[in-house]
């Protein structure tokens, strides 16, 4: 039997990750604000607890997969309960898409209690999480990274180490999401250009996906844009807006001009303002088309 893991955050990504940990032989102690989301996991052997700190065992590994900086701050910083519960030798692994700044703050906070912190954000949608096809970035204290590596390896198809700075993995995650959103925007604009000039967008996307841009991002999002696959969402526009906001915040702190990120932020903000926040962020294609008068 592998060691017992604490886990908080059983949303669309957290549930399949937690299920895979159980299937890999880890014992799981879980917490979620909506306890009903834990039912499939408790049926598989997980135990449900009333708070994150209750789910944490002294000296154990505790994973959070939370929605944003505020949620991570509430669990890890607003009180000392989680750090005290983990205590010396404990490791907190945040798999959330959050700012590098909050990771660094949590790391410093936890160190006062002898708890190590590692950031391990992931690339992949819920279906990839379920299939153990995530790409995982990790950074933080060396001993923490070494301890959690076997755990991360059962969750994805590759783990990439970005060193001691707990915020580095978060920078990589934000950079990657920025590049994904930029690809969607580029395809949407190209499709609008094609349509306005009498070229079928599907033919454009099919050619590019087989030649110059023969990679999953352009192929999968290309199909979503052509077929207007916005619902159910794989990744909600509102979450994309949150992430691009984090990109711009990190860019501002490091004095990095990112004009394309500003454009994406405005584009996403417009979509959310129109009530499209719960649709897939491929809805950017609709925003571009409308602006082009299509």
Phi, psi and omega in degrees: 000129177283174186290166181271132183246138169270148185212126177235128177112086185251051176278202184299328178268321184296321183298308180293328177295314179298319180298322180290327175297315177299316182294338180269003174100003176279142169278144188229131173245117191242154172222141171208142181302319174266098187298337182297333180289347179273350186303313179299329181282320178294330176294338180263001175118353177290156174249139183262135182235160191277349182203162177301316183294329177292329181280348183268132175259146179305130178074009185264178173267135179231126183253136170241136173230084189249167192284327186196183181302318183298317180294319179294320179297319181297319182284319191257338189238332186295332173223168179267008190301314184294313181298319179294321181293320179288312175065188183305130181091350178285154179228126174256123178248117177261118179260010183282158170271099183226176181285151173298331181297317182291325177298317180294323178295315180296319180300314179296317179300311184296326183301332179296340183249009180078016181261132176270155182230138173226136172268134180218059179294158188236153169251128181140151179269176181306323179294324176291323177298316180297325182271006182059041181248020179290152165256129189239131173258143179220141173207160181138192182305137186304314181294326178293316179298319180295320183290322185271351183304313179299326178294313181294327183293335179277353184260342186216182180263357178187142178238129182243126186265125181244022167090196191284328183293116184297341180273348186297317180298325178291324176298316179297317179298315180294320178299318179295316179294325174298317180293322177297312180297323179296322178295318178297315178298316181298316178295320180297317179293319179296320178295321178295319178299316179298310183298321180290345182242024171079017179254134179292126183298327181296322179291321176301310184293322178298316180295311184296323180290342179260349188235266187295329184234051182279074181213158185304322183299310181287326180290311184289312179289331176299315177297319180298320180292314181296318184270001181055047180273088183250343186214124006286152184279142169274327177212114188291144179302322180299323177289324175298319178297319177301315183293319179292329173298320177294322176301311182293323177296317178293322178296319180296317181296328181259007179055054180246110178295130177221074184298327179292325177296323178296318178298315180298320179299315180294320179298314181292321178300319179297318179295317178296320179298333179273005178088020184258013186297333182267004175269164178298148184289357169295349174299347172307328178299322178293320178300316180295316180299317179297319180295331179275359180079022180267000000 
